[in-house]
């Protein structure tokens, strides 16, 4: 079981670094004064799921779930 714990720990560290990098790469959610006039509802605002920002959000969610699962598994005493 020692080898399995080492492998999971390495995957956990890679997940942590990737999650940190992805969160830092994302844009802020503040729309500023543009939200008052409704400027945020543009083509890019409506189709955000297909853009690079949408992909970053999806990957961040997957890595966050992996982080929680790996943290729980590594906390088990095996």
PAVEXZA-827877 format. One record per residue (C-alpha): residue number from 0; z, x, y. Coordinates in Angstrom, 1 decimal. Layout:
<nodes>
- n, Z, X, Y
- NUM, Z, X, Y
...
</nodes>
This chain:
<nodes>
- n, Z, X, Y
- 0, 0.0, 0.0, 0.0
- 1, 0.4, 3.0, 2.3
- 2, -3.4, 3.5, 2.5
- 3, -4.0, -0.2, 3.3
- 4, -1.4, 0.0, 6.2
- 5, -3.1, 3.1, 7.6
- 6, -6.5, 1.4, 7.5
- 7, -5.1, -1.7, 9.2
- 8, -3.4, 0.3, 11.8
- 9, -6.6, 2.2, 12.7
- 10, -8.5, -1.2, 12.9
- 11, -5.7, -2.5, 15.1
- 12, -5.9, 0.4, 17.5
- 13, -9.7, 0.1, 17.7
- 14, -9.2, -3.7, 18.4
- 15, -6.7, -2.9, 21.1
- 16, -9.0, -0.5, 22.9
- 17, -12.0, -2.8, 22.6
- 18, -10.0, -5.8, 23.8
- 19, -8.8, -3.8, 26.8
- 20, -12.3, -2.6, 27.7
- 21, -13.8, -6.1, 27.4
- 22, -11.1, -7.7, 29.6
- 23, -11.7, -5.0, 32.3
- 24, -15.5, -5.5, 32.1
- 25, -15.3, -9.3, 32.9
- 26, -15.6, -10.7, 36.4
- 27, -12.8, -12.4, 38.1
- 28, -12.6, -16.2, 37.9
- 29, -12.1, -16.6, 41.7
- 30, -15.1, -18.3, 43.3
- 31, -13.8, -17.6, 46.8
- 32, -15.1, -19.8, 49.7
- 33, -18.3, -20.6, 47.7
- 34, -16.4, -23.1, 45.6
- 35, -15.7, -25.2, 48.7
- 36, -19.4, -25.8, 49.4
- 37, -20.2, -26.2, 45.7
- 38, -22.2, -23.0, 45.5
- 39, -20.6, -22.1, 42.2
- 40, -22.7, -24.8, 40.4
- 41, -25.9, -22.7, 40.3
- 42, -28.2, -22.0, 37.4
- 43, -26.0, -19.0, 36.4
- 44, -22.9, -21.1, 36.7
- 45, -24.2, -23.8, 34.3
- 46, -25.8, -21.4, 31.8
- 47, -22.9, -19.0, 31.6
- 48, -22.7, -19.2, 27.8
- 49, -26.1, -17.6, 27.5
- 50, -25.5, -14.8, 29.9
- 51, -23.8, -11.4, 29.4
- 52, -20.6, -12.8, 30.9
- 53, -20.6, -15.6, 28.3
- 54, -21.0, -13.1, 25.5
- 55, -18.1, -11.1, 26.8
- 56, -15.9, -14.1, 26.8
- 57, -16.8, -15.0, 23.2
- 58, -16.3, -11.5, 21.9
- 59, -12.9, -11.4, 23.8
- 60, -11.8, -14.5, 22.0
- 61, -12.7, -13.1, 18.6
- 62, -11.0, -9.8, 19.3
- 63, -7.9, -11.6, 20.6
- 64, -7.6, -13.6, 17.3
- 65, -8.1, -10.4, 15.3
- 66, -5.4, -8.8, 17.4
- 67, -2.9, -11.6, 16.6
- 68, -3.7, -11.6, 12.9
- 69, -3.5, -7.9, 12.6
- 70, -0.3, -7.7, 14.5
- 71, 1.2, -10.4, 12.2
- 72, 0.0, -8.6, 9.0
- 73, 1.2, -5.2, 10.1
- 74, 4.6, -6.7, 10.9
- 75, 5.0, -7.8, 7.2
- 76, 7.1, -5.5, 5.1
- 77, 4.8, -4.4, 2.3
</nodes>
